[in-house]
Amino acid sequence: MTQVAFHFGAPDKLAYALRLLRKAVAAGARIMVLADDDLLQRLDAALWASATTDFRPHCVGTAAPDVLARSPIVLAEPGLGLATHTFDVLVNLSAAMPHDIERYQRVIEVVSTDEEDRAQARQRWKWYTDHGYAIDRQDLQLRS
């Protein structure tokens, strides 16, 4: 069964996602990142602006099929149909409940300190528990 983790209390989703992606790619994972368009654009720009030694190859979900197949990180909006591609990890930065989570070995829900974001995360948490997923809870505020 897919492992589900909620990382609560991210003061800056973008900065946290960059660190998370760096670690996951270094571990050899292929990652799908779901976020709304604005955050995806900022994440894409931040990934391109990384130092040469820290650059992580990536593409957007609407890229050509051969590019999607080779990219370790794919940035997409929720609901974009990419069922023909295989990913190890799904990082959800959006408010939407991701689809087809059983396709992933691991799902990481990143939740900011914003109250609306936390309320939306509670709804996703409920869906996961209602469907029998055990959830690993990481409180990022306790780490700082």
N, CA, C and O atoms as CSV, one atom per row, in Angstrom:
chain,resi,resn,atom,element,x,y,z
A,1,MET,N,N,0.848,-1.192,0.000
A,1,MET,CA,C,0.000,0.000,0.000
A,1,MET,C,C,0.883,1.241,0.000
A,1,MET,O,O,1.965,1.255,0.586
A,2,THR,N,N,0.407,2.255,-0.654
A,2,THR,CA,C,1.100,3.539,-0.735
A,2,THR,C,C,1.330,4.109,0.655
A,2,THR,O,O,0.425,4.114,1.489
A,3,GLN,N,N,2.548,4.589,0.904
A,3,GLN,CA,C,2.857,5.262,2.163
A,3,GLN,C,C,2.434,6.724,2.027
A,3,GLN,O,O,2.720,7.371,1.020
A,4,VAL,N,N,1.754,7.231,3.045
A,4,VAL,CA,C,1.283,8.614,3.023
A,4,VAL,C,C,1.902,9.364,4.189
A,4,VAL,O,O,1.879,8.896,5.327
A,5,ALA,N,N,2.457,10.533,3.894
A,5,ALA,CA,C,3.041,11.380,4.941
A,5,ALA,C,C,2.506,12.787,4.789
A,5,ALA,O,O,2.393,13.305,3.678
A,6,PHE,N,N,2.177,13.398,5.909
A,6,PHE,CA,C,1.805,14.800,5.940
A,6,PHE,C,C,2.941,15.557,6.616
A,6,PHE,O,O,3.312,15.245,7.747
A,7,HIS,N,N,3.489,16.545,5.928
A,7,HIS,CA,C,4.525,17.403,6.487
A,7,HIS,C,C,3.852,18.734,6.805
A,7,HIS,O,O,3.660,19.576,5.928
A,8,PHE,N,N,3.497,18.904,8.081
A,8,PHE,CA,C,2.752,20.078,8.547
A,8,PHE,C,C,3.681,21.209,8.979
A,8,PHE,O,O,4.784,20.972,9.471
A,9,GLY,N,N,3.215,22.436,8.787
A,9,GLY,CA,C,3.906,23.597,9.343
A,9,GLY,C,C,5.025,24.139,8.482
A,9,GLY,O,O,5.945,24.766,9.007
A,10,ALA,N,N,4.979,23.920,7.180
A,10,ALA,CA,C,6.012,24.477,6.296
A,10,ALA,C,C,5.814,25.989,6.212
A,10,ALA,O,O,4.800,26.442,5.682
A,11,PRO,N,N,6.752,26.772,6.718
A,11,PRO,CA,C,6.581,28.221,6.670
A,11,PRO,C,C,6.611,28.759,5.239
A,11,PRO,O,O,6.032,29.807,4.954
A,12,ASP,N,N,7.288,28.040,4.342
A,12,ASP,CA,C,7.397,28.432,2.944
A,12,ASP,C,C,7.351,27.151,2.111
A,12,ASP,O,O,8.334,26.413,2.035
A,13,LYS,N,N,6.194,26.894,1.484
A,13,LYS,CA,C,6.027,25.650,0.712
A,13,LYS,C,C,7.061,25.528,-0.395
A,13,LYS,O,O,7.567,24.436,-0.653
A,14,LEU,N,N,7.376,26.625,-1.044
A,14,LEU,CA,C,8.315,26.596,-2.151
A,14,LEU,C,C,9.705,26.167,-1.676
A,14,LEU,O,O,10.304,25.257,-2.248
A,15,ALA,N,N,10.206,26.810,-0.647
A,15,ALA,CA,C,11.536,26.474,-0.124
A,15,ALA,C,C,11.568,25.029,0.386
A,15,ALA,O,O,12.540,24.306,0.168
A,16,TYR,N,N,10.504,24.626,1.060
A,16,TYR,CA,C,10.464,23.257,1.568
A,16,TYR,C,C,10.418,22.253,0.415
A,16,TYR,O,O,11.097,21.227,0.457
A,17,ALA,N,N,9.623,22.546,-0.606
A,17,ALA,CA,C,9.531,21.653,-1.762
A,17,ALA,C,C,10.884,21.519,-2.452
A,17,ALA,O,O,11.249,20.420,-2.871
A,18,LEU,N,N,11.626,22.597,-2.577
A,18,LEU,CA,C,12.945,22.536,-3.205
A,18,LEU,C,C,13.877,21.595,-2.439
A,18,LEU,O,O,14.575,20.784,-3.049
A,19,ARG,N,N,13.892,21.697,-1.124
A,19,ARG,CA,C,14.739,20.797,-0.313
A,19,ARG,C,C,14.276,19.344,-0.455
A,19,ARG,O,O,15.089,18.430,-0.591
A,20,LEU,N,N,12.965,19.152,-0.420
A,20,LEU,CA,C,12.393,17.810,-0.537
A,20,LEU,C,C,12.740,17.187,-1.897
A,20,LEU,O,O,13.116,16.017,-1.965
A,21,LEU,N,N,12.616,17.954,-2.958
A,21,LEU,CA,C,12.932,17.462,-4.294
A,21,LEU,C,C,14.411,17.135,-4.430
A,21,LEU,O,O,14.774,16.130,-5.041
A,22,ARG,N,N,15.256,17.972,-3.869
A,22,ARG,CA,C,16.699,17.730,-3.908
A,22,ARG,C,C,17.035,16.389,-3.267
A,22,ARG,O,O,17.810,15.608,-3.818
A,23,LYS,N,N,16.451,16.125,-2.106
A,23,LYS,CA,C,16.692,14.858,-1.403
A,23,LYS,C,C,16.153,13.664,-2.181
A,23,LYS,O,O,16.827,12.642,-2.306
A,24,ALA,N,N,14.941,13.794,-2.701
A,24,ALA,CA,C,14.308,12.673,-3.393
A,24,ALA,C,C,15.053,12.310,-4.674
A,24,ALA,O,O,15.251,11.130,-4.962
A,25,VAL,N,N,15.463,13.308,-5.436
A,25,VAL,CA,C,16.207,13.037,-6.672
A,25,VAL,C,C,17.562,12.427,-6.339
A,25,VAL,O,O,18.016,11.511,-7.025
A,26,ALA,N,N,18.209,12.927,-5.291
A,26,ALA,CA,C,19.500,12.362,-4.885
A,26,ALA,C,C,19.355,10.889,-4.497
A,26,ALA,O,O,20.297,10.110,-4.643
A,27,ALA,N,N,18.168,10.509,-4.002
A,27,ALA,CA,C,17.907,9.116,-3.635
A,27,ALA,C,C,17.465,8.277,-4.844
A,27,ALA,O,O,17.211,7.080,-4.710
A,28,GLY,N,N,17.375,8.907,-6.018
A,28,GLY,CA,C,17.030,8.189,-7.234
A,28,GLY,C,C,15.547,8.084,-7.541
A,28,GLY,O,O,15.152,7.287,-8.391
A,29,ALA,N,N,14.724,8.867,-6.873
A,29,ALA,CA,C,13.272,8.800,-7.078
A,29,ALA,C,C,12.837,9.647,-8.267
A,29,ALA,O,O,13.465,10.651,-8.602
A,30,ARG,N,N,11.742,9.215,-8.897
A,30,ARG,CA,C,11.035,10.038,-9.886
A,30,ARG,C,C,9.851,10.650,-9.161
A,30,ARG,O,O,9.105,9.947,-8.479
A,31,ILE,N,N,9.678,11.947,-9.305
A,31,ILE,CA,C,8.701,12.675,-8.497
A,31,ILE,C,C,7.711,13.440,-9.362
A,31,ILE,O,O,8.082,14.130,-10.312
A,32,MET,N,N,6.444,13.296,-9.005
A,32,MET,CA,C,5.369,14.120,-9.580
A,32,MET,C,C,5.030,15.157,-8.518
A,32,MET,O,O,4.785,14.812,-7.362
A,33,VAL,N,N,5.018,16.416,-8.907
A,33,VAL,CA,C,4.656,17.500,-7.993
A,33,VAL,C,C,3.352,18.103,-8.480
A,33,VAL,O,O,3.253,18.543,-9.625
A,34,LEU,N,N,2.346,18.123,-7.602
A,34,LEU,CA,C,1.073,18.755,-7.929
A,34,LEU,C,C,0.967,20.077,-7.176
A,34,LEU,O,O,1.201,20.145,-5.969
A,35,ALA,N,N,0.609,21.122,-7.914
A,35,ALA,CA,C,0.415,22.441,-7.300
A,35,ALA,C,C,-0.419,23.283,-8.247
A,35,ALA,O,O,-0.590,22.943,-9.418
A,36,ASP,N,N,-0.938,24.395,-7.721
A,36,ASP,CA,C,-1.670,25.306,-8.600
A,36,ASP,C,C,-0.673,26.011,-9.512
A,36,ASP,O,O,0.533,25.996,-9.268
A,37,ASP,N,N,-1.195,26.622,-10.559
A,37,ASP,CA,C,-0.356,27.201,-11.608
A,37,ASP,C,C,0.670,28.199,-11.084
A,37,ASP,O,O,1.831,28.157,-11.492
A,38,ASP,N,N,0.261,29.095,-10.187
A,38,ASP,CA,C,1.178,30.111,-9.670
A,38,ASP,C,C,2.366,29.472,-8.952
A,38,ASP,O,O,3.514,29.835,-9.206
A,39,LEU,N,N,2.095,28.530,-8.065
A,39,LEU,CA,C,3.179,27.875,-7.333
A,39,LEU,C,C,4.045,27.036,-8.273
A,39,LEU,O,O,5.263,26.981,-8.104
A,40,LEU,N,N,3.433,26.385,-9.256
A,40,LEU,CA,C,4.211,25.614,-10.234
A,40,LEU,C,C,5.177,26.511,-10.994
A,40,LEU,O,O,6.332,26.142,-11.206
A,41,GLN,N,N,4.716,27.678,-11.403
A,41,GLN,CA,C,5.595,28.601,-12.129
A,41,GLN,C,C,6.755,29.058,-11.254
A,41,GLN,O,O,7.892,29.146,-11.719
A,42,ARG,N,N,6.470,29.350,-9.987
A,42,ARG,CA,C,7.542,29.774,-9.077
A,42,ARG,C,C,8.515,28.633,-8.794
A,42,ARG,O,O,9.722,28.853,-8.697
A,43,LEU,N,N,7.986,27.406,-8.661
A,43,LEU,CA,C,8.839,26.243,-8.426
A,43,LEU,C,C,9.708,25.974,-9.652
A,43,LEU,O,O,10.902,25.707,-9.521
A,44,ASP,N,N,9.121,26.044,-10.827
A,44,ASP,CA,C,9.870,25.854,-12.072
A,44,ASP,C,C,10.999,26.876,-12.165
A,44,ASP,O,O,12.139,26.514,-12.456
A,45,ALA,N,N,10.694,28.137,-11.922
A,45,ALA,CA,C,11.715,29.194,-11.987
A,45,ALA,C,C,12.815,28.959,-10.951
A,45,ALA,O,O,13.995,29.141,-11.248
A,46,ALA,N,N,12.433,28.560,-9.747
A,46,ALA,CA,C,13.416,28.308,-8.691
A,46,ALA,C,C,14.313,27.125,-9.041
A,46,ALA,O,O,15.512,27.151,-8.763
A,47,LEU,N,N,13.743,26.091,-9.648
A,47,LEU,CA,C,14.556,24.944,-10.050
A,47,LEU,C,C,15.548,25.337,-11.145
A,47,LEU,O,O,16.690,24.876,-11.136
A,48,TRP,N,N,15.127,26.179,-12.082
A,48,TRP,CA,C,16.029,26.637,-13.135
A,48,TRP,C,C,17.097,27.571,-12.584
A,48,TRP,O,O,18.204,27.620,-13.120
A,49,ALA,N,N,16.792,28.306,-11.533
A,49,ALA,CA,C,17.735,29.274,-10.968
A,49,ALA,C,C,18.724,28.637,-9.995
A,49,ALA,O,O,19.618,29.315,-9.487
A,50,SER,N,N,18.573,27.351,-9.735
A,50,SER,CA,C,19.481,26.669,-8.803
A,50,SER,C,C,20.916,26.741,-9.309
A,50,SER,O,O,21.163,26.832,-10.512
A,51,ALA,N,N,21.847,26.700,-8.379
A,51,ALA,CA,C,23.261,26.670,-8.749
A,51,ALA,C,C,23.529,25.450,-9.623
A,51,ALA,O,O,22.841,24.436,-9.506
A,52,THR,N,N,24.506,25.543,-10.479
A,52,THR,CA,C,24.835,24.462,-11.408
A,52,THR,C,C,25.016,23.139,-10.685
A,52,THR,O,O,24.564,22.105,-11.176
A,53,THR,N,N,25.654,23.149,-9.552
A,53,THR,CA,C,25.888,21.908,-8.802
A,53,THR,C,C,24.641,21.416,-8.094
A,53,THR,O,O,24.602,20.283,-7.613
A,54,ASP,N,N,23.620,22.261,-8.027
A,54,ASP,CA,C,22.392,21.913,-7.325
A,54,ASP,C,C,21.199,21.767,-8.268
A,54,ASP,O,O,20.076,21.536,-7.820
A,55,PHE,N,N,21.442,21.901,-9.573
A,55,PHE,CA,C,20.356,21.852,-10.552
A,55,PHE,C,C,19.704,20.472,-10.575
A,55,PHE,O,O,20.394,19.453,-10.545
A,56,ARG,N,N,18.372,20.444,-10.630
A,56,ARG,CA,C,17.603,19.204,-10.740
A,56,ARG,C,C,16.809,19.251,-12.036
A,56,ARG,O,O,15.940,20.108,-12.194
A,57,PRO,N,N,17.094,18.335,-12.976
A,57,PRO,CA,C,16.329,18.309,-14.219
A,57,PRO,C,C,14.848,18.109,-13.917
A,57,PRO,O,O,14.479,17.355,-13.017
A,58,HIS,N,N,14.013,18.795,-14.683
A,58,HIS,CA,C,12.573,18.722,-14.461
A,58,HIS,C,C,11.856,19.193,-15.711
A,58,HIS,O,O,12.470,19.739,-16.628
A,59,CYS,N,N,10.559,18.977,-15.738
A,59,CYS,CA,C,9.732,19.493,-16.833
A,59,CYS,C,C,8.319,19.711,-16.304
A,59,CYS,O,O,7.988,19.321,-15.185
A,60,VAL,N,N,7.513,20.329,-17.121
A,60,VAL,CA,C,6.097,20.514,-16.776
A,60,VAL,C,C,5.304,19.346,-17.340
A,60,VAL,O,O,5.745,18.681,-18.277
A,61,GLY,N,N,4.151,19.105,-16.774
A,61,GLY,CA,C,3.325,17.965,-17.157
A,61,GLY,C,C,2.815,17.988,-18.575
A,61,GLY,O,O,2.365,16.961,-19.083
A,62,THR,N,N,2.875,19.137,-19.230
A,62,THR,CA,C,2.421,19.234,-20.614
A,62,THR,C,C,3.568,19.067,-21.610
A,62,THR,O,O,3.379,19.286,-22.807
A,63,ALA,N,N,4.742,18.685,-21.137
A,63,ALA,CA,C,5.900,18.495,-22.015
A,63,ALA,C,C,5.671,17.298,-22.949
A,63,ALA,O,O,4.758,16.498,-22.743
A,64,ALA,N,N,6.498,17.198,-23.953
A,64,ALA,CA,C,6.427,16.081,-24.907
A,64,ALA,C,C,6.629,14.753,-24.168
A,64,ALA,O,O,7.358,14.709,-23.177
A,65,PRO,N,N,5.997,13.676,-24.633
A,65,PRO,CA,C,6.089,12.377,-23.957
A,65,PRO,C,C,7.518,11.888,-23.704
A,65,PRO,O,O,7.783,11.298,-22.657
A,66,ASP,N,N,8.444,12.121,-24.645
A,66,ASP,CA,C,9.824,11.666,-24.430
A,66,ASP,C,C,10.511,12.473,-23.332
A,66,ASP,O,O,11.348,11.934,-22.607
A,67,VAL,N,N,10.175,13.749,-23.198
A,67,VAL,CA,C,10.727,14.582,-22.128
A,67,VAL,C,C,10.152,14.127,-20.784
A,67,VAL,O,O,10.888,13.990,-19.807
A,68,LEU,N,N,8.841,13.893,-20.735
A,68,LEU,CA,C,8.201,13.398,-19.509
A,68,LEU,C,C,8.834,12.096,-19.057
A,68,LEU,O,O,9.057,11.900,-17.862
A,69,ALA,N,N,9.126,11.205,-19.987
A,69,ALA,CA,C,9.679,9.893,-19.654
A,69,ALA,C,C,11.083,9.990,-19.065
A,69,ALA,O,O,11.489,9.118,-18.297
A,70,ARG,N,N,11.831,11.038,-19.414
A,70,ARG,CA,C,13.214,11.164,-18.945
A,70,ARG,C,C,13.386,12.075,-17.735
A,70,ARG,O,O,14.446,12.064,-17.110
A,71,SER,N,N,12.390,12.848,-17.398
A,71,SER,CA,C,12.535,13.840,-16.334
A,71,SER,C,C,12.320,13.222,-14.954
A,71,SER,O,O,11.317,12.546,-14.724
A,72,PRO,N,N,13.261,13.452,-14.034
A,72,PRO,CA,C,13.079,12.918,-12.683
A,72,PRO,C,C,12.023,13.673,-11.876
A,72,PRO,O,O,11.477,13.143,-10.908
A,73,ILE,N,N,11.739,14.915,-12.282
A,73,ILE,CA,C,10.726,15.735,-11.609
A,73,ILE,C,C,9.754,16.249,-12.663
A,73,ILE,O,O,10.166,16.836,-13.663
A,74,VAL,N,N,8.460,16.025,-12.433
A,74,VAL,CA,C,7.430,16.548,-13.328
A,74,VAL,C,C,6.503,17.431,-12.504
A,74,VAL,O,O,5.971,17.007,-11.478
A,75,LEU,N,N,6.317,18.659,-12.963
A,75,LEU,CA,C,5.465,19.636,-12.288
A,75,LEU,C,C,4.131,19.705,-13.020
A,75,LEU,O,O,4.096,19.966,-14.222
A,76,ALA,N,N,3.036,19.474,-12.306
A,76,ALA,CA,C,1.723,19.444,-12.963
A,76,ALA,C,C,0.642,20.010,-12.059
A,76,ALA,O,O,0.757,20.010,-10.834
A,77,GLU,N,N,-0.410,20.489,-12.703
A,77,GLU,CA,C,-1.597,20.910,-11.965
A,77,GLU,C,C,-2.437,19.684,-11.670
A,77,GLU,O,O,-2.402,18.720,-12.434
A,78,PRO,N,N,-3.197,19.697,-10.574
A,78,PRO,CA,C,-4.069,18.556,-10.261
A,78,PRO,C,C,-5.016,18.260,-11.424
A,78,PRO,O,O,-5.517,19.168,-12.087
A,79,GLY,N,N,-5.244,16.986,-11.649
A,79,GLY,CA,C,-6.181,16.572,-12.685
A,79,GLY,C,C,-5.566,16.364,-14.051
A,79,GLY,O,O,-6.245,15.887,-14.961
A,80,LEU,N,N,-4.286,16.711,-14.224
A,80,LEU,CA,C,-3.631,16.479,-15.506
A,80,LEU,C,C,-3.391,14.987,-15.656
A,80,LEU,O,O,-2.726,14.385,-14.813
A,81,GLY,N,N,-3.903,14.398,-16.679
A,81,GLY,CA,C,-3.816,12.949,-16.873
A,81,GLY,C,C,-2.440,12.497,-17.319
A,81,GLY,O,O,-2.081,12.668,-18.484
A,82,LEU,N,N,-1.676,11.933,-16.429
A,82,LEU,CA,C,-0.348,11.411,-16.750
A,82,LEU,C,C,-0.242,9.950,-16.333
A,82,LEU,O,O,0.814,9.495,-15.891
A,83,ALA,N,N,-1.334,9.225,-16.476
A,83,ALA,CA,C,-1.405,7.839,-16.009
A,83,ALA,C,C,-0.444,6.909,-16.736
A,83,ALA,O,O,-0.136,5.833,-16.224
A,84,THR,N,N,0.033,7.289,-17.906
A,84,THR,CA,C,0.926,6.402,-18.645
A,84,THR,C,C,2.373,6.508,-18.164
A,84,THR,O,O,3.231,5.751,-18.619
A,85,HIS,N,N,2.652,7.434,-17.255
A,85,HIS,CA,C,4.010,7.622,-16.745
A,85,HIS,C,C,4.114,7.088,-15.321
A,85,HIS,O,O,3.142,7.103,-14.566
A,86,THR,N,N,5.297,6.620,-14.971
A,86,THR,CA,C,5.521,6.021,-13.662
A,86,THR,C,C,6.353,6.963,-12.792
A,86,THR,O,O,7.376,7.498,-13.221
A,87,PHE,N,N,5.889,7.148,-11.570
A,87,PHE,CA,C,6.602,7.971,-10.591
A,87,PHE,C,C,6.673,7.205,-9.279
A,87,PHE,O,O,5.792,6.402,-8.973
A,88,ASP,N,N,7.727,7.457,-8.504
A,88,ASP,CA,C,7.870,6.825,-7.200
A,88,ASP,C,C,7.139,7.616,-6.122
A,88,ASP,O,O,6.498,7.051,-5.236
A,89,VAL,N,N,7.254,8.944,-6.222
A,89,VAL,CA,C,6.759,9.831,-5.170
A,89,VAL,C,C,5.844,10.885,-5.771
A,89,VAL,O,O,6.114,11.437,-6.838
A,90,LEU,N,N,4.760,11.148,-5.062
A,90,LEU,CA,C,3.879,12.266,-5.393
A,90,LEU,C,C,4.010,13.284,-4.267
A,90,LEU,O,O,3.778,12.959,-3.103
A,91,VAL,N,N,4.379,14.508,-4.610
A,91,VAL,CA,C,4.424,15.607,-3.644
A,91,VAL,C,C,3.247,16.509,-3.967
A,91,VAL,O,O,3.190,17.115,-5.037
A,92,ASN,N,N,2.301,16.596,-3.026
A,92,ASN,CA,C,1.109,17.419,-3.239
A,92,ASN,C,C,1.250,18.735,-2.501
A,92,ASN,O,O,1.252,18.785,-1.271
A,93,LEU,N,N,1.368,19.807,-3.286
A,93,LEU,CA,C,1.433,21.158,-2.730
A,93,LEU,C,C,0.105,21.874,-2.924
A,93,LEU,O,O,-0.039,23.034,-2.541
A,94,SER,N,N,-0.856,21.193,-3.513
A,94,SER,CA,C,-2.148,21.802,-3.831
A,94,SER,C,C,-3.180,21.499,-2.745
A,94,SER,O,O,-2.938,20.711,-1.830
A,95,ALA,N,N,-4.332,22.149,-2.876
A,95,ALA,CA,C,-5.445,21.891,-1.962
A,95,ALA,C,C,-6.257,20.684,-2.408
A,95,ALA,O,O,-7.056,20.147,-1.640
A,96,ALA,N,N,-6.053,20.260,-3.650
A,96,ALA,CA,C,-6.853,19.175,-4.225
A,96,ALA,C,C,-6.410,17.807,-3.717
A,96,ALA,O,O,-5.241,17.582,-3.402
A,97,MET,N,N,-7.376,16.912,-3.649
A,97,MET,CA,C,-7.079,15.519,-3.331
A,97,MET,C,C,-6.511,14.875,-4.593
A,97,MET,O,O,-7.179,14.862,-5.627
A,98,PRO,N,N,-5.284,14.339,-4.527
A,98,PRO,CA,C,-4.716,13.721,-5.732
A,98,PRO,C,C,-5.454,12.445,-6.126
A,98,PRO,O,O,-6.023,11.758,-5.277
A,99,HIS,N,N,-5.439,12.138,-7.408
A,99,HIS,CA,C,-6.091,10.941,-7.939
A,99,HIS,C,C,-5.064,9.839,-8.142
A,99,HIS,O,O,-3.868,10.109,-8.253
A,100,ASP,N,N,-5.527,8.606,-8.191
A,100,ASP,CA,C,-4.681,7.454,-8.502
A,100,ASP,C,C,-3.463,7.343,-7.593
A,100,ASP,O,O,-2.369,7.033,-8.065
A,101,ILE,N,N,-3.634,7.588,-6.308
A,101,ILE,CA,C,-2.470,7.571,-5.422
A,101,ILE,C,C,-1.847,6.186,-5.284
A,101,ILE,O,O,-0.692,6.061,-4.876
A,102,GLU,N,N,-2.604,5.150,-5.622
A,102,GLU,CA,C,-2.052,3.799,-5.529
A,102,GLU,C,C,-0.941,3.578,-6.556
A,102,GLU,O,O,-0.210,2.591,-6.463
A,103,ARG,N,N,-0.801,4.472,-7.526
A,103,ARG,CA,C,0.271,4.382,-8.518
A,103,ARG,C,C,1.634,4.738,-7.939
A,103,ARG,O,O,2.664,4.429,-8.539
A,104,TYR,N,N,1.646,5.385,-6.780
A,104,TYR,CA,C,2.886,5.881,-6.191
A,104,TYR,C,C,3.293,5.018,-5.000
A,104,TYR,O,O,2.445,4.469,-4.296
A,105,GLN,N,N,4.604,4.908,-4.787
A,105,GLN,CA,C,5.078,4.231,-3.587
A,105,GLN,C,C,4.825,5.105,-2.365
A,105,GLN,O,O,4.547,4.617,-1.270
A,106,ARG,N,N,4.932,6.421,-2.589
A,106,ARG,CA,C,4.816,7.346,-1.468
A,106,ARG,C,C,4.124,8.626,-1.904
A,106,ARG,O,O,4.353,9.127,-3.005
A,107,VAL,N,N,3.272,9.151,-1.024
A,107,VAL,CA,C,2.620,10.445,-1.228
A,107,VAL,C,C,3.024,11.338,-0.062
A,107,VAL,O,O,2.899,10.955,1.101
A,108,ILE,N,N,3.506,12.525,-0.387
A,108,ILE,CA,C,3.871,13.502,0.642
A,108,ILE,C,C,2.990,14.732,0.454
A,108,ILE,O,O,3.048,15.402,-0.577
A,109,GLU,N,N,2.188,15.011,1.448
A,109,GLU,CA,C,1.318,16.189,1.473
A,109,GLU,C,C,2.051,17.280,2.259
A,109,GLU,O,O,2.311,17.120,3.451
A,110,VAL,N,N,2.381,18.383,1.591
A,110,VAL,CA,C,3.064,19.490,2.255
A,110,VAL,C,C,2.024,20.531,2.631
A,110,VAL,O,O,1.270,21.010,1.785
A,111,VAL,N,N,1.994,20.875,3.913
A,111,VAL,CA,C,0.972,21.775,4.453
A,111,VAL,C,C,1.655,22.962,5.116
A,111,VAL,O,O,2.543,22.791,5.952
A,112,SER,N,N,1.241,24.152,4.743
A,112,SER,CA,C,1.838,25.367,5.305
A,112,SER,C,C,1.243,25.678,6.679
A,112,SER,O,O,0.484,24.888,7.242
A,113,THR,N,N,1.602,26.830,7.193
A,113,THR,CA,C,1.063,27.293,8.472
A,113,THR,C,C,-0.242,28.068,8.298
A,113,THR,O,O,-0.890,28.424,9.281
A,114,ASP,N,N,-0.625,28.330,7.049
A,114,ASP,CA,C,-1.858,29.043,6.735
A,114,ASP,C,C,-3.072,28.227,7.187
A,114,ASP,O,O,-3.152,27.031,6.907
A,115,GLU,N,N,-4.001,28.856,7.873
A,115,GLU,CA,C,-5.157,28.135,8.429
A,115,GLU,C,C,-6.037,27.508,7.350
A,115,GLU,O,O,-6.540,26.400,7.536
A,116,GLU,N,N,-6.230,28.194,6.234
A,116,GLU,CA,C,-7.039,27.622,5.152
A,116,GLU,C,C,-6.354,26.375,4.568
A,116,GLU,O,O,-7.014,25.377,4.279
A,117,ASP,N,N,-5.042,26.443,4.400
A,117,ASP,CA,C,-4.287,25.290,3.896
A,117,ASP,C,C,-4.396,24.119,4.873
A,117,ASP,O,O,-4.545,22.969,4.459
A,118,ARG,N,N,-4.321,24.415,6.154
A,118,ARG,CA,C,-4.441,23.365,7.174
A,118,ARG,C,C,-5.831,22.738,7.159
A,118,ARG,O,O,-5.965,21.523,7.307
A,119,ALA,N,N,-6.873,23.562,6.982
A,119,ALA,CA,C,-8.245,23.043,6.933
A,119,ALA,C,C,-8.433,22.124,5.726
A,119,ALA,O,O,-9.071,21.077,5.837
A,120,GLN,N,N,-7.889,22.506,4.593
A,120,GLN,CA,C,-7.975,21.662,3.398
A,120,GLN,C,C,-7.204,20.357,3.603
A,120,GLN,O,O,-7.636,19.297,3.151
A,121,ALA,N,N,-6.067,20.441,4.281
A,121,ALA,CA,C,-5.272,19.239,4.564
A,121,ALA,C,C,-6.043,18.284,5.482
A,121,ALA,O,O,-5.937,17.065,5.345
A,122,ARG,N,N,-6.809,18.837,6.409
A,122,ARG,CA,C,-7.611,17.977,7.293
A,122,ARG,C,C,-8.615,17.155,6.489
A,122,ARG,O,O,-8.878,15.999,6.821
A,123,GLN,N,N,-9.175,17.744,5.438
A,123,GLN,CA,C,-10.117,17.010,4.574
A,123,GLN,C,C,-9.404,15.881,3.835
A,123,GLN,O,O,-9.937,14.778,3.713
A,124,ARG,N,N,-8.191,16.163,3.342
A,124,ARG,CA,C,-7.440,15.104,2.654
A,124,ARG,C,C,-7.036,14.018,3.649
A,124,ARG,O,O,-7.089,12.831,3.328
A,125,TRP,N,N,-6.633,14.418,4.852
A,125,TRP,CA,C,-6.276,13.460,5.903
A,125,TRP,C,C,-7.445,12.516,6.164
A,125,TRP,O,O,-7.270,11.301,6.255
A,126,LYS,N,N,-8.636,13.091,6.284
A,126,LYS,CA,C,-9.837,12.294,6.534
A,126,LYS,C,C,-10.064,11.298,5.401
A,126,LYS,O,O,-10.390,10.139,5.659
A,127,TRP,N,N,-9.899,11.727,4.159
A,127,TRP,CA,C,-10.073,10.826,3.015
A,127,TRP,C,C,-9.090,9.660,3.107
A,127,TRP,O,O,-9.470,8.503,2.925
A,128,TYR,N,N,-7.833,9.969,3.389
A,128,TYR,CA,C,-6.827,8.905,3.493
A,128,TYR,C,C,-7.181,7.909,4.601
A,128,TYR,O,O,-7.131,6.698,4.386
A,129,THR,N,N,-7.535,8.411,5.771
A,129,THR,CA,C,-7.854,7.501,6.874
A,129,THR,C,C,-9.133,6.713,6.589
A,129,THR,O,O,-9.221,5.531,6.923
A,130,ASP,N,N,-10.125,7.365,5.972
A,130,ASP,CA,C,-11.362,6.663,5.604
A,130,ASP,C,C,-11.100,5.536,4.607
A,130,ASP,O,O,-11.870,4.578,4.540
A,131,HIS,N,N,-10.027,5.642,3.838
A,131,HIS,CA,C,-9.689,4.630,2.836
A,131,HIS,C,C,-8.580,3.681,3.306
A,131,HIS,O,O,-7.996,2.953,2.503
A,132,GLY,N,N,-8.301,3.696,4.606
A,132,GLY,CA,C,-7.404,2.708,5.199
A,132,GLY,C,C,-5.918,3.001,5.138
A,132,GLY,O,O,-5.109,2.117,5.419
A,133,TYR,N,N,-5.537,4.219,4.778
A,133,TYR,CA,C,-4.114,4.555,4.723
A,133,TYR,C,C,-3.609,4.945,6.103
A,133,TYR,O,O,-4.242,5.737,6.801
A,134,ALA,N,N,-2.476,4.393,6.492
A,134,ALA,CA,C,-1.793,4.835,7.709
A,134,ALA,C,C,-1.012,6.085,7.331
A,134,ALA,O,O,-0.407,6.136,6.260
A,135,ILE,N,N,-1.019,7.080,8.188
A,135,ILE,CA,C,-0.390,8.359,7.858
A,135,ILE,C,C,0.770,8.633,8.807
A,135,ILE,O,O,0.649,8.524,10.028
A,136,ASP,N,N,1.892,8.990,8.202
A,136,ASP,CA,C,3.060,9.432,8.952
A,136,ASP,C,C,2.957,10.954,9.063
A,136,ASP,O,O,2.866,11.647,8.049
A,137,ARG,N,N,2.971,11.469,10.284
A,137,ARG,CA,C,2.827,12.917,10.505
A,137,ARG,C,C,4.168,13.511,10.890
A,137,ARG,O,O,4.780,13.105,11.878
A,138,GLN,N,N,4.618,14.475,10.103
A,138,GLN,CA,C,5.863,15.193,10.371
A,138,GLN,C,C,5.515,16.640,10.691
A,138,GLN,O,O,5.007,17.361,9.833
A,139,ASP,N,N,5.787,17.072,11.930
A,139,ASP,CA,C,5.528,18.459,12.307
A,139,ASP,C,C,6.809,19.252,12.094
A,139,ASP,O,O,7.752,19.133,12.877
A,140,LEU,N,N,6.848,20.053,11.048
A,140,LEU,CA,C,8.040,20.797,10.690
A,140,LEU,C,C,8.343,21.901,11.688
A,140,LEU,O,O,9.491,22.331,11.793
A,141,GLN,N,N,7.347,22.368,12.420
A,141,GLN,CA,C,7.567,23.404,13.421
A,141,GLN,C,C,8.407,22.869,14.585
A,141,GLN,O,O,9.154,23.623,15.209
A,142,LEU,N,N,8.288,21.587,14.871
A,142,LEU,CA,C,9.071,20.991,15.953
A,142,LEU,C,C,10.536,20.819,15.561
A,142,LEU,O,O,11.403,20.735,16.431
A,143,ARG,N,N,10.819,20.766,14.265
A,143,ARG,CA,C,12.179,20.579,13.772
A,143,ARG,C,C,12.992,21.862,13.825
A,143,ARG,O,O,14.218,21.811,13.925
A,144,SER,N,N,12.318,23.027,13.758
A,144,SER,CA,C,13.080,24.283,13.683
A,144,SER,C,C,13.585,24.752,15.015
A,144,SER,O,O,14.239,25.791,15.096
